[in-house]
Amino acid sequence: MTSSTPRPAHFVSTQWLADNLDMPGLAIVDASWYLPNMNRDGKAEFLAGHIPKAVFFDIDAIADPKTSLPHMLLEPLAFSSEMRKLGIGDGMKIVVYDGAGLFTAPRVWWMLRAYGATDVVILDGGLPKWKAEGRPLDDGPAQPKPRHFTARLNHALVASADDVAKVLASGSANVVDARPAARFRGEAAEPRPGVRSGHMPGSLNVPFTELVTDGHLKPAAQLLTTFEAAGVDWSKPMVTSCGSGVSAAILTLALDVAGKKPGTLYDGSWAEWGSRDDLPVDVG
């Protein structure tokens, strides 16, 4: 299996999507979002050119307004309302993609599954592959037809800071951080002001970039090797983390693809942990 081979239940190919653009009950979701230092604007890029019939899922806007932490999960009723406005309804097949290939699509894939959507897949290779193949693009805002979405948050997929602190103290789970190694070790400053450098004591580091190549997830055997090299103990549950809960979903996806239980995702991630003086930080 090559890195560009679509994996059943996780990915669909650009050819499949092109062949099924008019399929009833299909929702296409552009999940593009970028870090400030990437100097890209996902919404502006969507308006300039997106896959036909796609809607734009704004990770920053579809987020809990009651917290200063970035793009935290909404209350279920609020999430239902946002999905209704995007035309994403119960029973639809949802295809998620992003403009980087494979960066933020897993976050939206995870969110939709956490709220109860059962048929959610990622476009293998994302928008870069679609464009490279010369496939059609639309521009301007989406005009979706509102649909009913029933959101029931599966709390078993989400970890809080207290949950993470408990498993780190007991050593009862793997806490795996997707941030770059220099940030994990505290050698590089965090991009968000007021957030300390370093990592949670006892956590492991699997930079998400080690799991992705050219916009595709690496083969399952390579994914397993990468996790094992970081010290993951497969007999223990998994908790994924990152800077703000986005790239952690790449780890969650990779674990699922590799046949391991993906466990929980720490939604607050380092944006929360690193900004709280009551939580311990290690460097090195």
C-alpha positions, 0 to 999 in steps of 0.5 A: 500500500502506497501513501497515496492509496485511499484507505477504506472508511477513512479516505476517498480518492479525488477520482471517487469525488469527481465521479460522485459530485452529484450524489444525493446526500453528499456534503463536501467540506473545506476545512482549511485553516492555517497557523499565523506564520503560514501567511495563508487565509483559508476563507479567502482561498475558499472564496477564490477557488474551492471544490464544487458544492463545498462549504467552508468550515471555519475552525475559528468561528465554529468554536466555543465563544465562552473560552479564550482558548482557540477553537474549542468544541461547541455545545451540541445544540450550537454545533447542530445550528452551525451544521444546519447553516452549512447544509450538513445533515443527518445521514449524509456522507461527508467528505472533508478536505483542506488546502494543505493536503492533510493538515486540518481536515482530520480535526473536522473529521474528528469533530464531526465524528465526536458529534455523532456523524457516522459517515465522514471521510477525508479527501486523499491528497486534499485540494492540492491533488485535486488542483494538480489533476486539473479538476474543476473549481468554483469561486465565491461563497457557498449557498447550501440548503439548510439541513437538520443535524443531530449533535450528541457529543461523545465525551469518550473521545474528548480529554480535559486538562484534569483527565490528562493530569490524572493519566500522566500522574498514574502513567495509565495512558500514553499522552502523545504530543503532535507539536514539532520537536523543538517546541516539545523540548522547549527550544522554540517559543510557542506561537501564542503569547503567554504560553510557556515552552516545553511539554507535559511531564511524561508525555511523548512526542510524535510530530505530525509531520512524521506521519504525513508525506506530500499531503498523504498519510504514510502507510500503516506500518510506517505509522506504527513504527513512528509511534513505537520509536517515540516510546508508545506502549500499545497496552495503554490507552492513547491521548493525543495533544498538540498546540491547540487541538488541531494537529492532534487529530492527525495523530488520532487519524493515524492511530485509527488507520493503523488499527489502534484505538485512537483514544481521546483528544485533549481539546485544550492541548498546549494552548491550555496546559502551557498557559496555566501556572498550576500545571507542570512543564518539563523541557528537554 
